[in-house]
């Protein structure tokens, strides 16, 4: 009686040609460039009832993942304050002011270049609600990412794993000879509340998931289309994918090269995966011509944009990297952030299940497959990088991407043994419990362990501050009108439009309110300061300069030293004296006891020193060819390292 392949035993490296043909015909996915099969599959009908159990299981499992993702993302959709920041840049693009947050100041406040332009181009179709575009793009891209990832996972198992990783064909009840695929990694991912919530938020997370899923799909197709077979001898197979002569890259290979280069523009840290993929392509294709073509296609677009970024903004990276000091090491905070994600959701459990599944499909063969190696190595480096820089202030957000990369190869689980069936069932049980618990599990864990506020539940925070129920979080700009500091905001804007120079939110006596200061000169536009940059940016007119003391849109604040013990991304603070100094406010009209006028005067003198003036000119001086090339020089020198001192006396004033 035929046996199911033993999950942990030795597996024959090769199967008979007849079995390969049978498997591929049943799967309905025969590739015309696979020389191991002499004829194309001939199916009488592609009706669902006539498909094999394998294909039906893949269709059903992928559909289940797609539907659950769409429902989960749509029901969890919300808008963050950071998401509103993106929308102001798009409004400036629509108004013809360029890709800037404030008119007359070239500051790249958005981390993802592709995300802002994607929303912009969709809006050009005539859709006016930018918030709705942002959220529904997130829902759609997230859903497509999970579907593409699942299909690619199956393709990998069939095209490569079925011959080299010992999946084989399970003998199922009723005499059916086929392998059944069920949701596994995809189900695990969407069961996590942070994953569902960060499909939206107005930020680029779904775009990043989509990027990784397509990268995985292209890696699988490229690997299969450029190599005929893997040696049966395990000792020879370990480095075979790198050593073997490959066919020309073809359309898939060159598309993969282009997609690899795009990583830098989707989100800078995704360049880890793009660089690994590009390196893999260059190493595997030995022709000098092919290598040059791969490099040229891969770097063309990011290189063009990088030159533009340096010349236009005067930086090597998005300005957010400067504001968050992405070059610094904050290991202690990083490990806290990692623990904050892993512990409440008991993520060690499903990750062990995933590791076990990687093992049972033959770690010797499967583990050296290049598509898998690229993702796993990329995810490892990505995670270490995130821990090194201190993580983030939003629960789970940053670690979702490397987690997704780890899960991509096992989005679907091939049930080939009792053990693999157990693992699939265990992941389903875990997913059901975690999905039911939602973010309540995180809140309970925080309360029980008296966790500080260095990491927060961002969606819950804005839902609370806007006075809304958990089931109805803020989803557009108008929902943020309910914020406490919205009171008096319109009046402050009216006063700025009437001639005032400066507005800020402060405690005057026992009252919190917006304060405006009369204009002393006409050098700078009306300016408003507040930490919640998205809120102020959403409701302030485009001709009002919207700045923040933590540096997201403010190069002066971004260059200040970090404050120890503060929240990552919010650990810089530009003192009020510097804020007023960099404005046209009349110091004589400033309320008493709120500012040191002498200090403001010293700050204004410091702003005229060569060091600070060079910084200001890099993003304020009108653009010209001369300014463009000076900015490139600045980006490569002081733009990388310049740090400011909060004491203006350090500048000799």
VENGIZI-V447432 format. One record per run of one state. SS is the DSSP state (h for helix, s for strand, l for the rest). FROM is the first residue (numbers start at 1). TO is the last residue. Records with the same first field share a line. If there is no record, write none. Layout:
SS = FROM-TO + FROM-TO
//
This chain:
l = 1-16 + 28-47 + 51-52 + 77-78 + 80-80 + 95-101 + 103-104 + 106-112 + 124-129 + 165-170 + 172-172 + 176-176 + 178-179 + 184-184 + 192-192 + 198-200 + 202-204 + 226-233 + 238-239 + 244-249 + 267-267 + 285-287 + 314-318 + 324-330 + 343-346 + 361-362 + 367-369 + 389-393 + 395-398 + 409-411 + 416-417 + 438-439 + 450-455 + 457-457 + 466-476 + 483-483 + 487-488 + 498-501 + 509-510 + 518-518 + 520-526 + 530-532 + 540-544 + 548-554 + 559-575 + 582-584 + 586-586 + 590-596 + 607-609 + 621-624 + 637-637 + 642-647 + 652-653
h = 17-27 + 48-50 + 53-76 + 81-94 + 113-123 + 130-164 + 173-175 + 185-191 + 193-197 + 205-225 + 234-237 + 240-243 + 250-266 + 268-284 + 288-313 + 319-323 + 331-342 + 347-360 + 363-366 + 370-388 + 399-408 + 418-437 + 440-449 + 458-465 + 477-482 + 484-486 + 489-497 + 533-539 + 555-558 + 576-581 + 587-589 + 597-606 + 610-620 + 625-636 + 638-641 + 648-651
s = 79-79 + 102-102 + 105-105 + 171-171 + 177-177 + 180-183 + 201-201 + 394-394 + 412-415 + 456-456 + 502-508 + 511-517 + 519-519 + 527-529 + 545-547 + 585-585
//
